[in-house]
């Protein structure tokens, strides 16, 4: 298959990965071909020092987006590693004599959800707090989960990877901190899209990602508030404050910072307009559709719609045939045939879960593209319902 695609291909799976912005690539190029040395201060030659300077400059720029200090940013390879370091790094720092309890939500993305499931299998006390029909954390259940004694680690996502609902992370983190908890939030889908200032939001650890904001793959970061007990979970060198060993990805870090700098509020406002256009058109023009997630308190680039009486997998294949790319769930979930744990958690049944599609937008999408998406999707849904036993039963 060709590595290039025609310009008529409409890509709407930007929560999984975004197209690299050409301006980001230009910022990265010098660190592939000119300043390609290892950024280790023990090497006193000029190229190594220049690489170190570029790394620290990128660190400072990313920190500024969170209201943090540069020393509180640790570079990793991707959000999965960041979230694993956040949770398991704290477990390792507390030691076996201080076996913590854990509180998280039922709708976390797999890098967090599966870490906690593994801890539960190992004998740790883990509470998966339920959510309401819009995906908001049940605050009464959350408060109750915080009550039991002992060291406490809490992880609540900033926004959901599938349905886009944005949590009131400041309030939830504040409740957890009153109990003395160490608090992590996964901001993979909100960094630079939804405000998060660690100076006013009492979180200790924040996962942020590059590949969701038109930056390079293979680079992410973890914010670690100064004083948070945490130890590395990989053995090796002493890079990244001795929290993440391994040769630093200088081009990736530079690209990550460049991508973050390019996101503007004007762009986010445009994404919200396109998101609302897509939601309004689908709900108005396609019968038996359901919006998943809150109508307005959602990330600016996410529209998750259930098309009743249609299998989502079949719909994605037909849309791909029409050169439209969407997904049936999170990037980690798309290869599984199991029903979405998120849709089930908000009260949906298996039919609703299997009939849901996630449309996620980027700066490279246009209203004209979305008009075509609505038209094609409407036609495909109608045709699939005509031949589907689900459709015939639903109309009976």
Secondary structure, 3 states (H helix, E strand, C coil): CCCCCCCCCEECECCCCCCCCHHHHHHHHHHHHCCCCCCCCCCCCHHHHHHHHHHHHHHHHHHHHHCCCHHHEEEECCHHHHHHHHHHHHHHHHCCCCCCEEEEECCCCHHHHHHHHHHHHCCCCEEEECECCCCCECHHHHHHHCCCCCCEEEECCCECCCCCEECCHHHHHHHHHHCCCEEEEECCCCCCCCCCCCCCCCCCEEEEECCCCCCCCCCEEEEECCCCCCCCCCCCCCHHHHCCCCCCCHHHHHHHHHHHHHCCHHHHHHHHHHHHHHHHHHHHHCCCEEEECCCCCECCCEEEEEECCCCHHHHHHHHHHCCEECECCCCCCCCCCCCCHHHHHCCCCHHHHHCEEEEECCCCCCHHHHHHHHHHHHHHHHHHHHHCHHHHHHHC
